[in-house]
Each structure stands twice: as C-alpha cells, then as structure tokens.
Amino acid sequence: MASKLPLTETVGMALNTLRANRLRSLLTMLGIVIGNASVITLVGVGRGAQNLAEDQLSNLGANVLFVVPGNNDTRRRGVAFPKTLVLEDAEAIAEQVPSVKRVAPQISTSAVVQAGSRSSSSSVNGVTPAFLPVRSFEVARGRFISEQDERAARSVVVIGPDLRDKLFPTGQAIGQNLRIKDQSFNVIGVMAPKGAVFGNNQDENAYIPLSTMVSRLTGRDATYGVSLSFISVEAKNEASTGPAKFQITNLLRQRHRILRDDDFAVRSQKDALTIVGTITGGLTLMLAAIGGVSLLVGGIGIMNIMLVSVSERTEEIGLRKALGARSSDVLSQFLVESLVLATLGGIVGTAAGLGTVAAVAALTPLPATIGGGVVLITVTLSGSIGLFFGVVPARRAAQLDPIVALRSL
C-alpha cells in the first residue's frame, strides 16, 4: 500500500500547478479579492459614519437634555410638530426641577440673511444667554447675547463663522448691520467653529435674543403664547440626567394636563447615541452582508474553475493514481489549491480594502476605520470559503477511476 504523500510535497505540487497557470489563478482569485475589499471598505465606512455621528453628538454635551414638541407617533409619520411647548414650560423647568442646572429655550426659523448685496439662507435662532453654556458653544470674536439684550429686546445678532465668511468676506463683521426678514440687526459677535450636527451646519446659524425673535420675527400665538421649537436643559451632572428626565416628564404632564400619549418628548445624548448606534450598526451589518455576497460569488467562481481544472487534468490524475498516489493525496492537492487561491485573494482584497478605507478617512470628513479583528475574520473567512467550495472539485478528482482516466491519454 502506498504511503501517504507528505503535506509539504502536496503544498509544493499545488503551488507549482498554480504558478504554471498564472493568468487563470489571478482571474480565479479576482472574485475573492473584490469580495474581501468590499467587506473591509463597507465595514470601515459604516464604522466611520457611526464615529462621525457619535462625535457630533458628543458636542451637544454629556449632561444636556432636549425637550421637543410632538409625540413619537407624529415624529414617525413626519407630521409637523404641534405647538405644545411654550416659554412658561421652560420657566417652570428652571424653577421646579431640582436636578436641572440651566435651561435654554429656543425658537428656530429659516430665513434669508442679507448684508449689502450679499445674502445667504440661514437658520435664525432666538435664544437666551443660557444657550452658550448649556450647549457648550463659544464666541470667537465680540460677545454673545446678554441679559440686557434679552430684557430690552435689542436688535443684535451673533453669527456663525461660515455665515460671516459669506456675508462679510473681505471686512470686519462686528459692528456691521444685516437684515433678517427685512428687519435690521447689528452684529455683536462671531461664534467659534462648531461643525455639523445631523447635517445641520451650526457655523451658518444666526443667533438673536429670544424676546427680539418674538417681538420682531415670529410673534406670539393667539392661543399658546410664545411657542418654542425646543428646550435645551443642562442637568447638574451626568448622574442627574436620568432623574432630570423623569422630573421634567412629570412636570410637563401636569402642566399640559395629560396622563399618557405625551405631546412632547425628552431626549438625552445617551438616547441619541443609542438610536444612532442601532441605526449605524444595522447599516454596517447590511453593508457587510452585501460584501459577504461578493465573497460567496468569489467562492462559486473558485469551484467552477477548479471543476474545469479537474476535467482538463484527468490524464494527470489518472497517471498519478496509476503510479501509486492515493485518493486522499489527490483530494489534498486540490483542496490546497483552492485554499491558496482563496487565502491569497483574501490578503490582496484586504490590502485593497484597507487602502480604500485610509483614502476615505484622508480625503473626506468621514473618520473611516477598521479593527484588526475584522481584518483577521475576513482573511479567515476567505480561506474557509476556498476550502468549502473546493470540496466538490477535490472529491470529483479523488474519485476518478485511474483506468477510465488513462483511457483519454
């Protein structure tokens, strides 16, 4: 009985066969290369999107809660938010909720801001002086809205750096006048860069006193009074955000005379991070699944090419068996060929994917990244796919009858 062929010799024969058919081997590897590159790239981009969202949310402040009008049903259906939050709600939260440090009511509206012949569409926000510390914003030049500005309803405005560049590209902005809805405002400050939050560029915003917003731009609702877009609430510390959320909810339910089906929602940064993590995690899994389909297609390609190879090498297989090679030796050789093709394809595809992720991180605002565990999993998975899809052609080669095979010589 013939002795078993050493593994090193089996590997050597497999490599020699692949080298003898370089072009076919490269084309066979192509599906695995594309599949691995797709998985690495899509997972890296998905994680980058999650990191970007988390970075933007971290700018909101760890202790900040947002009270917004409308219930979950209206938000799901895209219905316009009802006017359920009023200025008195913000005042009650500040006075009656012990876990709260500061409250910043806000009214936001879109408007065209003009300065001379230049204009830009902007989000105009009516705020109080508490907005700056609650939202962790900073002023780069000039000053922010003061208590005196708020009490006197002065026509003053603080603008974001991008809005400043659009309206005053060559000159000093502070001290200049601009117009919002045909109302004149004096620029008293320029905000420090803040970046985008959920697609809204904070650096293009304009900020005016809340009292001025009500008296000159939006007016009072005849039924509700001063309706707010939302209320930013700063808890005393991070541990107080839970109690503050509970206390605010109960207080507003009492004020609005409701027991359930709240006409408002209280959201924390942690809630937003959980939602974002769930969404981006699901998207990342979906993208990885799409890349996984490419890997499966690559595995099927390997199986097809190896089946063709078995047909073309029938004489070789028959001659080896006639000279004493065992079926297990033939099986091992074809499995090794499939494994080498898939593993090399996985390594090349992983390198291409890592290069793409690095390019995305360098050339776009998306902080795309990939962990070493994902790299290891994808390379291992590609090798496993090679073994799995190589079983059928390897078994066919191993089961060939040497007498039948030699008849084709």
C-alpha positions, 0 to 999 in steps of 0.5 A, spaced: 500 500 500 502 506 498 504 511 503 501 517 504 504 523 500 507 528 505 503 535 506 509 539 504 510 535 497 502 536 496 503 544 498 509 544 493 505 540 487 499 545 488 503 551 488 507 549 482 500 547 478 498 554 480 504 558 478 504 554 471 497 557 470 498 564 472 493 568 468 487 563 470 489 563 478 489 571 478 482 571 474 480 565 479 482 569 485 479 576 482 472 574 485 475 573 492 479 579 492 473 584 490 469 580 495 474 581 501 475 589 499 468 590 499 467 587 506 473 591 509 471 598 505 463 597 507 465 595 514 470 601 515 465 606 512 459 604 516 464 604 522 466 611 520 459 614 519 457 611 526 464 615 529 462 621 525 455 621 528 457 619 535 462 625 535 457 630 533 453 628 538 458 628 543 458 636 542 451 637 544 454 635 551 454 629 556 449 632 561 444 636 556 437 634 555 432 636 549 425 637 550 421 637 543 414 638 541 410 632 538 409 625 540 413 619 537 407 617 533 407 624 529 415 624 529 414 617 525 409 619 520 413 626 519 407 630 521 409 637 523 410 638 530 404 641 534 405 647 538 405 644 545 411 647 548 411 654 550 416 659 554 412 658 561 414 650 560 421 652 560 420 657 566 417 652 570 423 647 568 428 652 571 424 653 577 421 646 579 426 641 577 431 640 582 436 636 578 436 641 572 442 646 572 440 651 566 435 651 561 435 654 554 429 655 550 429 656 543 425 658 537 428 656 530 426 659 523 429 659 516 430 665 513 434 669 508 440 673 511 442 679 507 448 684 508 449 689 502 448 685 496 450 679 499 445 674 502 445 667 504 439 662 507 440 661 514 437 658 520 435 664 525 435 662 532 432 666 538 435 664 544 437 666 551 444 667 554 443 660 557 444 657 550 452 658 550 453 654 556 448 649 556 450 647 549 457 648 550 458 653 544 463 659 544 464 666 541 470 667 537 470 674 536 465 680 540 460 677 545 454 673 545 447 675 547 446 678 554 441 679 559 440 686 557 439 684 550 434 679 552 430 684 557 430 690 552 429 686 546 435 689 542 436 688 535 443 684 535 445 678 532 451 673 533 453 669 527 456 663 525 463 663 522 461 660 515 455 665 515 460 671 516 465 668 511 459 669 506 456 675 508 462 679 510 468 676 506 473 681 505 471 686 512 470 686 519 463 683 521 462 686 528 459 692 528 456 691 521 448 691 520 444 685 516 437 684 515 433 678 517 426 678 514 427 685 512 428 687 519 435 690 521 440 687 526 447 689 528 452 684 529 455 683 536 459 677 535 462 671 531 461 664 534 467 659 534 467 653 529 462 648 531 461 643 525 455 639 523 450 636 527 445 631 523 447 635 517 445 641 520 451 646 519 451 650 526 457 655 523 451 658 518 446 659 524 444 666 526 443 667 533 438 673 536 435 674 543 429 670 544 424 676 546 427 680 539 425 673 535 418 674 538 417 681 538 420 682 531 420 675 527 415 670 529 410 673 534 406 670 539 400 665 538 393 667 539 392 661 543 399 658 546 403 664 547 410 664 545 411 657 542 418 654 542 421 649 537 425 646 543 428 646 550 435 645 551 436 643 559 443 642 562 442 637 568 447 638 574 451 632 572 451 626 568 448 622 574 442 627 574 440 626 567 436 620 568 432 623 574 432 630 570 428 626 565 423 623 569 422 630 573 421 634 567 416 628 564 412 629 570 412 636 570 410 637 563 404 632 564 401 636 569 402 642 566 399 640 559 394 636 563 395 629 560 396 622 563 399 618 557 400 619 549 405 625 551 405 631 546 412 632 547 418 628 548 425 628 552 431 626 549 438 625 552 445 624 548 445 617 551 438 616 547 441 619 541 447 615 541 443 609 542 438 610 536 444 612 532 448 606 534 442 601 532 441 605 526 449 605 524 450 598 526 444 595 522 447 599 516 454 596 517 451 589 518 447 590 511 453 593 508 457 587 510 452 582 508 452 585 501 460 584 501 459 577 504 455 576 497 461 578 493 465 573 497 460 567 496 460 569 488 468 569 489 467 562 492 462 559 486 467 562 481 473 558 485 469 551 484 467 552 477 474 553 475 477 548 479 471 543 476 474 545 469 481 544 472 479 537 474 476 535 467 482 538 463 487 534 468 484 527 468 490 524 464 494 527 470 490 524 475 489 518 472 497 517 471 498 519 478 493 514 481 496 509 476 503 510 479 501 509 486 498 516 489 492 515 493 485 518 493 486 522 499 493 525 496 489 527 490 483 530 494 489 534 498 492 537 492 486 540 490 483 542 496 490 546 497 489 549 491 483 552 492 485 554 499 491 558 496 487 561 491 482 563 496 487 565 502 491 569 497 485 573 494 483 574 501 490 578 503 490 582 496 482 584 497 484 586 504 490 590 502 485 593 497 480 594 502 484 597 507 487 602 502 480 604 500 478 605 507 485 610 509 483 614 502 476 615 505 478 617 512 484 622 508 480 625 503 473 626 506 470 628 513 468 621 514 473 618 520 473 611 516 476 605 520 477 598 521 479 593 527 484 588 526 479 583 528 475 584 522 481 584 518 483 577 521 475 574 520 475 576 513 482 573 511 479 567 515 473 567 512 476 567 505 480 561 506 474 557 509 470 559 503 476 556 498 476 550 502 468 549 502 467 550 495 473 546 493 470 540 496 466 538 490 472 539 485 477 535 490 472 529 491 470 529 483 478 528 482 479 523 488 474 519 485 476 518 478 477 511 476 485 511 474 483 506 468 477 510 465 482 516 466 488 513 462 483 511 457 483 519 454 491 519 454 
